[in-house]
Amino acid sequence: MNRFKIRPGSEAEFETIWASRESRLKELKGFREFRLLKGPSSGEHTLYSSHVIWDSRADFEAWTKSQQFRDAHKNAGKREGESPILGHPQFEGFETVLHEA
């Protein structure tokens, strides 16, 4: 997961950036699911998380070294005007230890 703090009033712009991006995750072995999650808002920011599920840590690590990863991040931080994102995303990695379906 990556956590993003979004400027108040920039939520729609941030969501549009994600909705219009060229996702190539489905090209990669082990990709299961992507979700963009919207969290609570404060007077300072709205919290979002990009949440991706992989079959294994090895599949995730292979993605971080792939051309698809480089392509997805090549324009990160390159925009005109004020970015909707406050600071840098915060990565948080978790492994499943219990799952019920």
C-alpha positions as CSV (number, residue, x, y, z in Angstrom):
1,M,0.0,0.0,0.0
2,N,1.0,3.6,-0.5
3,R,-0.6,6.3,1.6
4,F,-1.2,9.7,0.0
5,K,-2.2,12.9,1.8
6,I,-4.2,15.0,-0.6
7,R,-4.8,18.8,-0.5
8,P,-8.3,19.7,0.5
9,G,-10.4,20.3,-2.6
10,S,-8.0,18.3,-4.8
11,E,-9.6,14.9,-4.3
12,A,-11.4,14.8,-7.7
13,E,-8.2,15.7,-9.5
14,F,-6.3,13.0,-7.6
15,E,-8.9,10.4,-8.4
16,T,-8.9,11.4,-12.1
17,I,-5.2,11.0,-12.3
18,W,-5.5,7.4,-11.1
19,A,-8.6,6.6,-13.2
20,S,-6.9,7.9,-16.4
21,R,-3.5,6.3,-15.9
22,E,-2.3,3.4,-18.1
23,S,-2.3,0.5,-15.7
24,R,-0.1,-2.4,-16.8
25,L,-0.5,-4.4,-13.6
26,K,-2.5,-7.2,-15.3
27,E,0.6,-7.9,-17.5
28,L,2.5,-9.1,-14.5
29,K,2.7,-12.6,-12.9
30,G,1.1,-12.7,-9.5
31,F,-1.1,-9.6,-9.8
32,R,-4.5,-10.1,-8.2
33,E,-6.2,-6.8,-7.4
34,F,-5.8,-3.0,-7.3
35,R,-8.0,-0.6,-5.3
36,L,-7.7,3.1,-4.7
37,L,-9.1,3.7,-1.2
38,K,-10.4,7.0,0.1
39,G,-10.0,7.6,3.9
40,P,-10.9,10.2,6.3
41,S,-10.6,14.0,5.7
42,S,-9.3,16.5,8.1
43,G,-8.8,20.2,7.6
44,E,-5.3,19.5,6.5
45,H,-5.7,16.6,4.0
46,T,-7.8,13.7,2.8
47,L,-6.1,10.3,3.2
48,Y,-5.9,7.9,0.2
49,S,-4.3,4.5,-0.2
50,S,-3.4,2.6,-3.3
51,H,-3.8,-1.0,-2.4
52,V,-2.4,-3.9,-4.5
53,I,-2.6,-7.6,-3.8
54,W,0.0,-9.9,-5.1
55,D,0.3,-13.7,-5.0
56,S,3.7,-13.4,-3.2
57,R,6.4,-11.0,-2.0
58,A,8.5,-12.2,-4.9
59,D,5.8,-11.2,-7.4
60,F,5.6,-7.8,-5.8
61,E,9.4,-7.3,-5.9
62,A,9.5,-8.4,-9.5
63,W,7.0,-5.7,-10.3
64,T,9.1,-3.0,-8.6
65,K,12.0,-4.0,-11.0
66,S,9.8,-4.2,-14.1
67,Q,9.5,-1.9,-17.2
68,Q,5.8,-1.7,-16.3
69,F,6.8,-0.2,-12.9
70,R,9.2,2.3,-14.5
71,D,6.5,3.3,-17.1
72,A,3.9,3.8,-14.4
73,H,6.1,6.1,-12.3
74,K,8.0,8.0,-15.1
75,N,5.9,11.1,-14.7
76,A,5.5,11.0,-10.9
77,G,6.0,14.5,-9.5
78,K,6.2,16.1,-13.0
79,R,3.2,18.4,-13.3
80,E,2.4,22.0,-13.9
81,G,1.0,23.9,-11.0
82,E,0.4,22.8,-7.4
83,S,0.4,19.0,-6.9
84,P,-2.7,17.5,-5.2
85,I,-0.3,15.4,-3.1
86,L,1.2,16.8,0.1
87,G,4.7,15.3,0.5
88,H,5.7,11.9,-0.7
89,P,3.6,8.8,-0.6
90,Q,4.3,6.5,2.3
91,F,4.8,2.8,1.4
92,E,3.5,0.2,3.8
93,G,4.0,-3.5,3.0
94,F,2.1,-6.3,4.6
95,E,2.0,-10.0,4.2
96,T,-1.2,-12.1,4.8
97,V,-1.0,-14.2,7.9
98,L,-4.8,-15.1,8.1
99,H,-7.4,-15.1,5.3
100,E,-11.1,-16.0,5.4
101,A,-13.2,-16.0,2.2
